Amino acid sequence: MKWSHVMAGLMLASVLSTAGFAANPQAAAPAQTKLTFPSVYDHILSAVEKEFVDAAEAMPEDKFNFAPTGPGEFKGVRTYSAQIKHVAMVNYVLGAALMQEKMPIDAPGEDGPANITSRADVLKFLKDSFAYAHKSVANLNADSLLEPVKAPWGDHPMSRLALVTTMMSHPFDHYGQMVEYLRMNSIVPPASR
């Protein structure tokens, strides 16, 4: 792996952790313990989780399967619920790849199990996926971050650093869409209140 990729990943982690501190000023207090890769990534993941879960919970049951229809091009876009299930499923995929273990969820693709449909079940699936994601970053260290492992997609190896960076950034791709869906339904996203 190129040194520039390592530095880019570490800079992203630094930016994301700074964003987490800005969202929680008390977290910016000097730490009494030595920072480790797992503690830094767990802190970033907690900030990502809070933003995403709060937004997921903001949509009421009667609008949970909302998808925009127009004006504009919205053919085939995911519903609000499907956005959440997708992020949860990718959390599981990336977590399993980080730990190089079999996924605890038996579902094909990235859309999550078809039998998870109610708002309560989708939110539980999401929260459980973040718990699994936290477990997956618990044993990261300087050596394991750069170790090539089997990628969850394709036949090429990836570093754990690339996997954990994706785990931290991927939810925000869908968070932005969810914010739009909330606002289309006259709901102010929790982070904007």
C-alpha positions in Angstrom: 0.0 0.0 0.0 1.3 3.4 -0.9 2.3 5.7 2.0 0.0 8.4 0.5 -3.0 6.1 1.1 -1.9 5.5 4.7 -1.6 9.3 5.2 -4.9 10.0 3.6 -6.6 7.5 5.8 -5.0 8.9 8.9 -5.9 12.4 7.9 -9.5 11.3 7.3 -9.6 9.7 10.8 -8.2 12.9 12.2 -10.8 15.1 10.5 -13.6 12.8 11.5 -12.4 12.6 15.1 -12.2 16.4 15.2 -15.8 16.6 13.9 -16.8 14.3 16.7 -15.1 16.5 19.3 -16.8 19.5 17.8 -20.2 17.8 18.2 -19.3 16.9 21.8 -17.1 19.6 23.4 -16.7 17.6 26.6 -14.9 14.9 24.5 -12.2 17.5 23.7 -11.0 17.5 27.3 -7.5 16.1 27.7 -7.5 12.4 27.8 -6.1 10.8 31.0 -5.3 7.6 29.1 -3.1 6.9 26.1 -4.9 6.9 22.8 -4.9 3.6 20.8 -6.1 2.8 17.3 -9.2 1.0 18.8 -10.0 4.0 21.1 -9.7 6.5 18.3 -11.8 4.5 15.8 -14.3 3.6 18.5 -14.7 7.3 19.3 -15.2 8.2 15.6 -17.6 5.4 15.1 -19.6 6.5 18.1 -20.0 10.0 16.6 -21.0 8.5 13.2 -23.5 6.2 15.0 -25.1 9.0 17.0 -25.7 11.2 13.9 -27.0 8.3 11.8 -29.2 6.7 14.5 -30.7 10.0 15.5 -31.6 10.7 11.9 -33.0 7.2 11.4 -35.2 7.5 14.5 -36.5 10.9 13.4 -38.8 9.6 10.7 -42.2 8.5 12.0 -43.7 5.0 11.3 -46.2 6.3 8.8 -43.4 7.8 6.6 -40.7 5.3 7.2 -41.0 3.8 3.7 -41.0 7.2 2.0 -39.1 7.7 -1.2 -39.3 10.9 -3.3 -41.2 10.8 -6.5 -40.6 14.2 -8.1 -40.1 16.7 -9.4 -36.8 15.4 -10.5 -35.3 12.0 -11.3 -36.1 9.5 -8.5 -36.7 6.3 -10.3 -35.4 3.4 -8.3 -34.1 5.3 -5.3 -34.1 3.6 -1.9 -36.8 4.3 0.6 -35.9 5.8 3.9 -36.1 2.4 5.5 -34.0 0.9 2.8 -31.3 3.5 3.3 -31.0 2.5 6.9 -31.0 -1.3 6.2 -28.3 -0.8 3.5 -26.0 1.1 5.9 -26.6 -1.6 8.6 -25.8 -4.4 6.2 -22.6 -2.7 5.0 -21.6 -2.2 8.7 -21.9 -6.0 9.0 -20.0 -6.7 5.7 -17.1 -4.3 6.7 -17.0 -5.5 10.3 -16.8 -9.2 9.2 -14.0 -8.2 6.7 -12.1 -6.4 9.4 -12.2 -9.4 11.7 -11.9 -11.9 8.8 -14.8 -13.9 10.0 -18.1 -15.1 8.6 -20.8 -12.5 8.8 -23.4 -13.1 11.5 -26.2 -12.0 9.2 -27.3 -14.4 6.4 -28.5 -12.1 3.6 -27.3 -11.7 0.1 -26.1 -8.3 -1.2 -26.1 -5.0 0.6 -29.8 -4.5 1.2 -30.2 -6.5 4.4 -32.6 -9.3 5.2 -36.0 -9.1 3.4 -37.9 -10.1 6.5 -36.8 -7.0 8.4 -39.5 -4.5 7.5 -41.1 -2.8 10.5 -39.6 0.5 11.8 -38.8 -1.1 15.1 -37.0 -4.1 13.5 -35.1 -1.9 11.1 -33.9 0.4 13.9 -32.9 -2.7 15.9 -31.0 -4.1 12.9 -29.2 -0.7 12.6 -28.2 -0.5 16.3 -27.1 -4.1 16.3 -24.9 -3.4 13.2 -23.2 -0.6 15.0 -22.5 -2.8 18.0 -20.9 -5.3 15.6 -18.9 -2.5 14.0 -17.6 -1.4 17.4 -16.6 -5.0 18.1 -14.7 -5.1 14.8 -12.5 -2.1 15.6 -11.6 -3.3 19.1 -8.5 -5.2 18.1 -7.0 -2.9 15.4 -3.4 -1.9 15.8 -0.6 -0.4 13.8 0.4 -3.7 12.3 -3.1 -5.0 11.5 -4.2 -1.7 9.9 -1.9 -2.2 7.0 -2.2 -5.9 6.7 -3.9 -7.0 3.4 -7.0 -9.0 4.1 -9.7 -10.5 1.8 -11.9 -7.7 0.6 -15.7 -8.0 1.1 -16.2 -7.1 -2.6 -14.2 -8.6 -5.5 -11.2 -10.8 -5.4 -8.5 -8.3 -4.5 -7.0 -7.8 -1.0 -7.6 -4.6 0.9 -6.0 -3.1 4.0 -7.9 -2.9 7.2 -7.2 0.8 7.1 -9.2 1.1 3.9 -12.0 -1.0 5.4 -12.3 1.0 8.6 -12.1 4.3 6.7 -15.0 3.1 4.5 -16.9 2.1 7.7 -16.5 5.6 9.1 -17.5 7.4 5.9 -20.1 5.2 4.2 -23.0 6.1 6.6 -22.6 9.8 5.7 -23.3 9.0 2.0 -26.8 7.9 3.1 -27.2 10.3 5.9 -27.2 13.2 3.4 -30.0 11.4 1.5 -31.9 10.8 4.7 -31.7 14.5 5.6 -33.3 15.4 2.3 -36.1 12.8 2.9 -36.7 14.2 6.4 -36.9 17.8 5.1 -39.2 16.7 2.3 -41.5 15.5 5.1 -41.2 18.8 7.0 -39.0 17.2 9.7 -35.9 19.0 10.8 -33.0 16.5 11.2 -31.9 16.1 14.8 -28.4 17.5 14.2 -29.9 20.7 12.8 -32.3 21.4 15.7 
